[in-house]
Amino acid sequence: MQPIIGIIGGRGEMGKYFTEFFERNGFKVIVSGRRTKLTNLQLTKKADVVIVSVPIGVTEKVIKQVAPHVKKSGVLMDFTSLKVFPMEAMKGCKGSYLGCHPMFGPTISIGGQMVVLCKGRGDKWFKWWKNLLEKNKVEVKMLTAAKHDKLMAYIQSLTHFSYLGLADVLKNSGLKLSDLLEYESPVYRLRLDFMGRILNQDPNLYAQIQVQNPDSLKVMKKLMSASESWLEMVEKKDVKKFEKKFNELSKYFGNFKKKASEESDFLIEQMNRKKLMEGGKLDVQKPDKSYDLVALGPENTFSSLATKKFAKQILESQKAKKPESQKIWYTDSISEVFEIVKKGIIKRGIVPIENKVTGTIAETSDNLFESGLKIQEEFSLYVHHCLSVIDKTDIKTIYSHAQPLRQCRKYIKKHYPNVELVALPSTTAALKKVSTANEYNSAVISSAEAAKDFGMKIVEKNIEDYKYNATRFLVIGNPSERRSGRIGKKKGKKYKTSIVFYFSDDKPGALHQVLGEFSDAKVNMTRIESSANPKIPGGYVFYVDFEGYVEKSNIKKMLSVIRRHVKQLEILGCY
C-alpha cells in the first residue's frame, strides 16, 4: 500500500510544487497551512511521510510542535535551506527523520535538478525517498547536516550577498537600469539576469538564508576583506600584484575554467539567438514538404549515418540515379521528429529505439505511446567509434556525446586514464569545437566518417568496448502514410509486431496474466520494456515486440483476450 504524504505548508509555492510531484507519482497527498481546515497536528497523525515546507524563520517551531506526533512507522523531513537546527529539532519524533534540501526553485522541471539529503534516523525511508527522486531523474547528493550548512554559506549566502551588493551599487549609481541594459553585451547581461532573478523572489526567504546560517557572517566578512585587498591594488596601481593574485585564483579554478567557458559560451549563444529572433534578424529555416525524411541531427552523427543508409536503400530499390532525390531534415530532438511527422510536414521520420549496450531510448518509447504514429520499418546500424585529433600530440581532453563516452569506457581507462572527459550535445558539436578552435591537446570520439569530414586525423578505429554494439532504428509515419507493400501480409516475409498497453490499476499478477497469453498462443516475444505512465500516476506502460503478423488468426485472438485484461492496448506497428 502506498504511503500517505503530508505536506505542512502545502499551499506555499514549494509545497504546491511537491504536491504535484507526489501526485504524478501516484501518492495521496494531504496538506495543511494557515488557511486549511486540516491542522498541522491532524495532518501529522494521518500521514506516513510528514514534510515541513514552511519559511525558515518558523521551521524549528513547527517541527518541535509536530515531531512528537509523527507515527513510529513514519518519517519526518523538511525542505529547508539549512539543516543543522531543523534536524536537531526532529530528534523529538519517535519515527525516522531526514533532512532534504531541493537546490532549485518551484518553477523549474525536476528532471536533472539536484537534491541534497542529510541522513538522520532510519534507513528504510531514506532509501525510499532517494530511490523516488532518482526514478524521476533527480541528482541526489548526500552530506552531513554540518557540512551542508557550511557549504551553503558559500554556495547560497555568499552568492546572494555579492549579487545584492552589486545591485545596490547600480541602484546608487544614478544611472537608469534601461541605460545599462541597452549597452550590456550578453556576457555582462548574464550578471544582470542573475541579479534580477534573485530580486524576483521572496525577500524574507533570502533574508532568512543570510541570517539563520551561523557561517554566513563569517563568509561575508571574508568577501569584504578580499574586496578591500583588490581595492588597495587598484588604488596603488599595482599591476604586478593584481596579476599575481589573478593567477593564483586561476590556478585554484584549474580545469573548471575550460568547462565554465564552454557553458557560458552556450548560454551567450542562446541569448544572442533569442535576441536576433525577437528582432526578426535571424533567418530561421523551417522544414517543408520538399524533404523526404526527418531525423535527429546534426549531420554526421550516428542517427544521420543511419538515415543516410536508409535513404540509400530507398534509392537502390527505386533504381534512382541522383542521391539528392532523398532530402533529409535534421532536428535537435527526437520529440521534434515525431512532431514534424505528426503534422504531416514530412512523411517519414527515423528515430533510434534501442542500443545493444546502453539500452532503450526512453524519449522514443514515450513518443510512440503518445503520438499515434506507427512504426513502418526497422533496421540496425553497427556503431563503431574512432578517436581523432587535429594532430597527434599529448591528449589532455576527450570530447564527445555522453553515449560514446560510456560506450568506450574500457578503451579510455586503458589508454587515457587521466584525461578530462567532456560531454557535448553531439559528436558533431565535439568535432566542430576541436577543429575550429584548433585544440591540439584535445581528441574526439565519433564515427570515422564524421572525423574525416572535419579533416581530423584518426588515432585509432573501433575503440568501442563491445564490437557487436548496434543501434536499432525505426521508420515512423502517420497511419495514413504507410508505405505501399511494406505494411500488409507478404509471402515469405517474417513480421514483427509492436504493441503498448497499460492497466487501470496496479494489481498483483496482472502482467503475469497478460504474458501468459503469449505462451498460450505460442507467440515469441522479442522485447518487453516498461516506463512510468504519464496518464495514470504511479502506473506503468508496457512495450512488447513479438514475432508474427498482426492479422494472423492466433495473434488476433491473443490480442483480443489481452484487451480484456488491460485498460488500453495500441498496435504501434506491424513491419
C-alpha positions in Angstrom: 0.0 0.0 0.0 1.3 3.5 -0.9 2.2 5.8 2.0 0.2 8.9 2.6 2.2 12.1 2.1 1.5 15.1 4.3 3.0 18.5 3.5 2.9 21.2 6.2 2.9 24.4 4.2 1.4 22.6 1.2 -0.2 25.8 0.0 3.1 27.6 -0.4 5.0 27.6 -3.8 7.4 24.8 -2.8 4.6 22.9 -1.1 2.4 23.0 -4.2 5.3 22.0 -6.4 6.0 18.8 -4.4 2.2 18.1 -4.0 2.1 17.8 -7.8 5.3 15.8 -7.8 3.9 13.2 -5.4 0.5 13.0 -7.1 2.3 12.5 -10.5 4.0 9.5 -8.9 0.7 8.0 -7.7 0.7 9.1 -4.0 -2.2 10.5 -2.0 -1.2 13.9 -0.6 -2.8 15.9 2.2 -1.7 19.4 3.1 -2.0 21.9 6.0 -1.3 25.6 6.3 -2.6 28.8 7.7 -5.8 28.7 5.6 -6.6 25.0 5.7 -9.2 23.2 7.8 -6.7 20.4 8.4 -4.3 21.4 11.2 -0.6 20.6 11.3 -1.2 18.1 14.2 -4.1 16.4 12.4 -2.0 16.0 9.2 0.9 14.6 11.2 -1.3 11.9 12.8 -2.8 10.9 9.4 0.3 10.9 7.2 3.1 8.3 6.9 5.5 10.9 5.4 5.4 14.3 7.1 7.2 17.1 5.2 7.7 20.5 6.7 7.8 23.1 3.9 7.5 26.4 5.8 9.6 29.6 6.0 13.0 29.1 7.6 12.1 31.5 10.5 9.3 29.2 11.8 10.7 25.8 10.7 12.1 24.9 14.1 8.9 25.9 15.9 6.7 23.9 13.6 9.0 20.8 13.7 9.0 20.9 17.5 5.2 21.1 17.5 4.6 18.1 15.3 7.6 15.8 15.9 6.2 14.0 19.0 3.1 13.1 17.0 4.9 11.5 13.9 4.0 7.8 13.6 6.6 5.4 14.9 6.4 3.7 11.5 6.6 7.0 9.6 9.2 9.7 8.7 9.6 13.4 9.3 11.6 15.6 6.9 11.9 19.2 5.7 12.7 21.3 2.6 14.7 24.0 4.4 17.8 25.6 3.0 19.6 24.9 6.3 19.9 21.5 8.0 21.6 21.6 11.5 18.8 23.2 13.5 15.8 21.6 11.8 17.4 18.1 12.1 18.2 18.7 15.8 14.5 19.6 16.3 13.5 16.4 14.5 15.1 14.2 17.1 11.9 14.7 19.2 10.0 12.3 16.9 9.6 8.6 17.6 9.9 7.6 13.9 12.6 8.1 11.3 13.7 11.6 10.2 16.0 13.1 7.5 16.9 16.4 6.1 16.2 17.4 2.5 17.3 20.5 0.5 16.0 20.8 -3.1 18.6 23.0 -4.8 16.1 24.7 -7.1 13.0 26.8 -7.2 9.4 25.6 -7.7 9.2 27.0 -11.3 11.8 24.5 -12.7 11.2 21.0 -14.0 12.6 18.4 -11.5 14.4 16.2 -14.1 18.1 17.0 -14.0 17.9 19.1 -10.8 19.8 18.4 -7.6 18.6 17.5 -4.1 20.8 17.2 -1.1 19.9 14.6 1.5 21.2 14.5 5.1 20.7 11.2 6.9 19.1 11.3 10.3 17.4 8.2 11.8 16.4 5.1 9.9 17.4 3.5 6.5 14.0 2.5 5.1 12.5 5.9 4.4 15.9 7.4 3.4 16.2 4.7 0.7 12.6 5.2 -0.3 12.9 8.9 -0.8 16.3 8.6 -2.6 15.0 6.0 -5.0 11.9 8.0 -5.8 14.0 11.1 -6.6 16.4 9.1 -8.8 13.5 7.4 -10.6 12.4 10.9 -11.6 15.9 11.7 -12.9 16.9 13.9 -9.9 20.6 14.0 -9.0 20.9 13.1 -5.3 23.8 14.2 -3.2 24.4 13.2 0.4 26.0 15.3 3.2 26.1 15.6 6.9 24.0 18.5 8.3 27.1 20.4 9.5 28.9 20.0 6.1 25.7 21.0 4.3 25.3 24.3 6.2 29.0 25.2 5.8 28.9 24.6 2.0 25.6 26.6 1.7 27.2 29.6 3.4 29.5 29.8 0.3 27.1 28.4 -2.3 24.0 30.4 -1.3 24.8 33.1 1.2 27.9 34.4 -0.5 26.4 34.3 -4.0 23.2 36.2 -2.9 25.2 38.7 -0.8 27.6 39.5 -3.7 24.7 39.9 -6.2 22.7 42.1 -3.8 25.7 44.2 -3.2 26.2 44.7 -6.9 22.5 45.6 -7.4 22.9 48.1 -4.6 25.9 49.8 -6.3 23.9 50.0 -9.5 20.9 51.5 -7.7 23.0 54.2 -6.1 25.0 54.9 -9.3 22.5 57.5 -10.5 22.2 55.5 -13.8 18.9 54.2 -15.2 18.7 50.5 -15.4 17.4 50.9 -19.0 20.7 52.6 -20.0 22.7 49.7 -18.5 20.6 47.1 -20.3 21.0 48.9 -23.6 24.8 48.7 -23.5 25.3 45.4 -21.7 26.7 42.7 -24.0 25.4 39.1 -23.4 28.2 38.1 -21.0 27.5 41.1 -18.8 23.8 40.8 -19.3 24.0 37.4 -17.6 25.2 39.1 -14.4 22.1 41.4 -14.5 19.9 38.4 -15.2 21.0 36.7 -12.0 20.6 39.8 -10.0 17.0 40.2 -11.4 16.3 36.5 -10.8 17.1 36.9 -7.1 15.2 40.2 -6.8 12.1 38.5 -8.3 11.9 36.2 -5.2 10.5 36.5 -1.7 12.8 38.9 0.2 12.1 37.1 3.5 13.4 33.8 2.1 16.7 35.4 1.1 17.0 37.3 4.4 16.5 34.1 6.4 19.1 32.3 4.3 21.6 35.0 5.2 20.6 35.5 8.9 19.9 31.9 10.0 23.1 30.3 8.7 25.7 30.7 11.5 28.6 30.6 8.9 27.1 33.4 6.7 28.5 36.4 8.6 32.0 34.9 8.6 31.9 34.3 4.9 30.5 37.8 4.1 33.4 39.3 6.2 35.8 37.3 4.1 34.3 38.8 0.9 34.6 42.3 2.4 38.3 41.7 3.3 39.1 40.3 -0.1 37.3 43.3 -1.8 39.5 45.7 0.3 42.6 43.8 -0.9 41.6 44.2 -4.5 40.7 47.8 -4.0 44.1 48.5 -2.5 45.8 47.1 -5.6 43.7 49.3 -7.9 44.4 52.4 -5.7 48.1 51.8 -5.8 48.0 50.8 -9.5 49.9 47.6 -8.5 49.6 45.7 -11.8 52.1 43.0 -10.8 50.3 42.2 -7.6 47.0 42.2 -9.4 48.3 39.7 -12.0 49.9 37.5 -9.3 46.6 37.3 -7.4 44.7 36.7 -10.6 47.0 33.8 -11.5 46.6 32.3 -8.0 42.8 32.3 -8.5 43.2 30.9 -12.0 45.3 28.0 -10.6 42.6 27.3 -7.9 39.9 27.1 -10.6 42.0 24.6 -12.6 40.2 22.7 -15.3 36.9 24.1 -14.4 37.8 27.3 -16.2 37.5 25.5 -19.5 34.2 24.0 -18.6 33.0 27.4 -17.4 33.9 29.0 -20.7 32.1 26.3 -22.6 28.9 26.5 -20.5 28.8 30.3 -20.6 29.5 30.3 -24.3 26.5 28.1 -24.7 24.3 30.5 -22.7 25.6 33.5 -24.5 24.9 31.8 -27.9 21.4 31.1 -26.8 20.9 34.7 -25.6 22.1 36.0 -28.9 19.9 33.7 -30.9 16.9 34.7 -28.8 17.7 38.4 -29.3 18.1 38.0 -33.1 14.8 36.0 -33.3 12.9 38.6 -31.3 14.3 41.4 -33.5 13.4 39.5 -36.7 17.1 39.4 -37.7 17.6 35.7 -37.7 16.6 33.7 -40.7 15.2 30.6 -39.1 14.9 27.8 -41.7 11.9 25.5 -41.3 11.1 22.1 -42.7 8.8 21.8 -45.6 7.2 19.1 -47.8 10.2 19.1 -50.2 12.0 16.9 -47.6 11.6 13.1 -47.7 12.9 12.2 -44.3 13.3 13.8 -40.9 15.9 12.6 -38.3 17.7 13.5 -35.2 20.7 15.7 -36.1 23.0 17.3 -36.6 24.6 15.8 -39.7 27.5 13.3 -39.3 26.0 11.8 -36.0 25.1 8.1 -35.9 21.4 9.0 -36.4 22.5 10.9 -39.5 24.5 7.9 -40.8 21.6 5.6 -40.2 19.2 7.9 -42.0 21.6 8.2 -45.0 21.8 4.4 -45.0 18.0 4.1 -45.2 17.8 6.8 -47.9 20.4 4.9 -49.9 18.3 1.7 -49.6 15.2 3.6 -50.9 17.2 4.9 -53.9 18.5 1.4 -54.7 15.0 -0.1 -54.5 13.8 2.7 -56.8 16.9 2.4 -59.0 17.3 6.2 -58.7 20.4 7.8 -60.1 20.5 11.0 -58.1 21.4 10.7 -54.4 19.9 14.2 -53.8 16.5 12.8 -54.6 16.1 11.9 -50.9 16.3 15.1 -48.9 16.9 14.9 -45.1 15.9 17.4 -42.5 17.7 17.3 -39.1 16.2 18.3 -35.8 17.5 19.0 -32.3 15.5 16.3 -30.5 13.6 13.0 -31.0 10.4 14.7 -29.9 10.7 17.2 -32.7 11.0 14.3 -35.3 7.6 13.0 -34.0 6.1 16.5 -34.1 7.1 17.2 -37.7 5.8 13.8 -38.9 2.6 14.0 -37.0 1.8 17.4 -38.5 2.4 15.9 -42.0 5.2 18.3 -42.9 7.5 15.4 -43.7 6.0 12.0 -44.3 8.6 9.8 -42.6 11.0 10.0 -39.6 13.9 8.0 -38.5 14.4 7.6 -34.7 16.7 5.4 -32.6 14.8 3.0 -30.3 17.5 0.8 -28.7 21.2 0.4 -28.3 22.6 -3.1 -27.5 24.9 -1.7 -24.8 23.1 1.3 -23.3 19.5 0.0 -23.8 16.2 1.6 -24.8 15.9 5.3 -25.7 13.1 6.4 -23.4 12.3 9.5 -25.4 11.4 7.4 -28.5 9.2 5.0 -26.5 7.3 7.8 -24.7 6.6 9.5 -28.1 5.5 6.2 -29.7 3.0 5.9 -26.8 1.6 9.4 -27.0 1.9 10.5 -30.7 -0.4 8.0 -32.5 2.3 7.5 -35.2 3.0 4.0 -36.4 6.2 2.0 -37.0 6.7 1.3 -40.7 10.0 -0.5 -40.7 13.1 -1.2 -38.6 16.8 -1.5 -39.3 20.1 -1.6 -37.4 23.4 0.3 -37.7 26.6 -1.1 -36.1 28.1 1.6 -34.0 31.9 1.9 -34.5 33.7 4.7 -32.7 37.1 6.2 -33.5 39.5 8.6 -31.7 40.6 11.5 -33.8 42.8 14.6 -33.3 43.9 17.7 -35.2 47.5 16.4 -34.9 48.7 13.7 -32.6 50.1 15.4 -29.5 49.7 15.0 -25.8 45.9 14.4 -25.3 44.6 16.1 -22.2 40.8 16.3 -23.0 38.5 14.0 -24.9 35.2 15.4 -26.2 32.1 13.5 -27.4 28.4 12.9 -26.7 27.7 11.2 -23.4 26.8 7.9 -25.1 30.1 7.3 -27.0 32.0 8.2 -23.8 30.1 5.5 -22.0 30.5 3.0 -24.8 34.3 3.5 -24.9 35.0 3.4 -21.2 37.4 0.5 -21.2 39.5 2.0 -24.0 39.7 5.3 -22.3 40.6 3.8 -19.0 43.3 1.7 -20.6 44.9 4.3 -22.9 43.9 7.7 -21.4 43.1 7.2 -17.7 44.0 10.7 -16.6 42.4 12.8 -19.4 39.4 15.1 -18.8 36.2 13.8 -20.4 33.7 16.4 -21.6 30.2 15.6 -22.9 28.7 17.8 -25.5 25.2 17.8 -27.2 26.5 15.6 -30.1 29.7 14.1 -31.6 29.4 16.8 -34.4 29.4 19.5 -31.8 32.6 17.9 -30.4 34.3 17.8 -33.8 33.3 21.3 -34.6 34.7 22.6 -31.3 38.1 20.9 -31.5 38.6 21.5 -35.3 37.6 25.2 -35.3 39.3 26.2 -32.0 42.5 24.3 -33.0 42.6 22.4 -29.7 45.8 20.4 -30.3 45.7 18.8 -26.9 42.1 17.5 -27.4 40.7 14.5 -29.0 37.1 13.5 -30.2 35.3 10.2 -30.1 32.9 10.0 -33.1 32.3 7.9 -36.3 35.3 7.7 -38.7 33.1 9.2 -41.4 32.4 12.3 -39.3 36.0 12.7 -38.3 37.1 12.6 -41.9 34.5 15.2 -42.9 36.1 17.6 -40.3 39.6 16.9 -41.5 40.6 15.2 -38.3 43.4 12.6 -38.1 42.2 9.2 -36.8 44.3 7.9 -34.0 42.5 4.5 -33.7 39.4 3.0 -35.1 36.8 0.6 -33.5 37.6 1.7 -29.9 34.1 0.8 -28.6 34.1 -1.7 -25.7 31.7 -4.2 -27.4 32.3 -4.9 -31.1 28.8 -6.2 -31.6 27.3 -2.8 -30.5 24.5 -1.7 -32.7 21.6 0.7 -32.5 18.2 -0.2 -33.8 16.3 2.5 -35.7 12.6 2.8 -36.5 10.9 4.4 -39.5 7.8 6.2 -38.3 4.9 7.7 -40.1 1.2 8.6 -39.8 -1.2 5.6 -40.2 -2.4 7.2 -43.5 1.1 7.4 -44.9 2.1 3.7 -44.7 4.5 2.6 -47.4 2.9 0.7 -50.2 3.8 -3.0 -50.0 5.5 -2.6 -46.6 2.6 -2.9 -44.3 0.4 -5.8 -45.2 0.9 -9.6 -45.5 3.6 -10.5 -47.9 4.6 -14.1 -48.9 7.8 -15.4 -47.4 8.3 -12.3 -45.2 8.9 -12.5 -41.4 6.9 -10.0 -39.5 7.3 -8.3 -36.2 4.5 -6.5 -34.3 5.0 -3.9 -31.6 2.3 -3.1 -29.1 1.9 -0.9 -26.0 -0.6 -1.4 -23.1 -1.3 -0.4 -19.6 -3.6 -1.4 -16.7 -6.3 0.6 -15.0 -4.7 -0.1 -11.6 -1.7 -1.9 -10.1 -2.9 -5.4 -9.3 -0.8 -8.4 -8.3 -0.4 -10.9 -11.2 -1.9 -8.6 -13.8 1.3 -8.6 -16.0 1.8 -12.3 -15.5 -1.7 -12.9 -16.8 -1.0 -10.9 -20.0 2.3 -12.6 -20.6 0.7 -16.0 -20.2 -1.5 -15.2 -23.2 1.7 -15.1 -25.4 2.7 -18.5 -24.2 -0.8 -20.0 -24.8 -0.8 -18.6 -28.3 2.7 -19.9 -28.9 3.9 -16.4 -29.9 7.5 -15.5 -29.3 8.2 -12.1 -27.5 11.5 -10.5 -28.6 11.4 -7.4 -26.3 9.5 -6.1 -23.2 10.1 -2.7 -21.6 8.3 -0.6 -19.1 8.2 3.1 -18.2 6.2 5.4 -16.0 2.7 6.1 -17.3 2.0 9.9 -17.7 -1.7 9.2 -17.9 -2.0 7.2 -14.6 0.1 8.4 -11.6 2.1 5.5 -10.2 1.2 3.3 -13.2 3.4 1.8 -15.9 3.3 1.5 -19.7 4.5 -1.8 -21.2 6.1 -2.1 -24.6 6.2 -5.5 -26.2 7.7 -6.7 -29.5 6.7 -10.1 -30.8 7.2 -12.2 -33.9 4.2 -12.6 -36.2 1.7 -10.9 -38.5 -1.0 -8.9 -36.7 -3.8 -10.3 -38.8 -2.9 -13.9 -38.3 -5.8 -15.7 -36.5 -3.9 -16.9 -33.4 -2.4 -13.3 -32.9 -5.8 -11.6 -33.5 -7.3 -13.9 -30.9 -4.5 -13.3 -28.4 -4.7 -9.5 -28.7 -8.5 -9.7 -28.3 -8.0 -11.6 -25.0 -5.3 -9.2 -23.8 -7.5 -6.2 -24.4 -10.0 -7.6 -21.8 -7.2 -7.7 -19.2 -5.8 -4.1 -19.8 -7.2 -0.6 -19.8 -5.8 0.2 -23.2 -3.8 -1.6 -25.9 -2.4 0.0 -29.1 -0.7 -1.6 -32.0 2.4 0.6 -32.7 3.2 -1.2 -36.0 3.5 -4.4 -37.9 6.6 -4.4 -40.1 
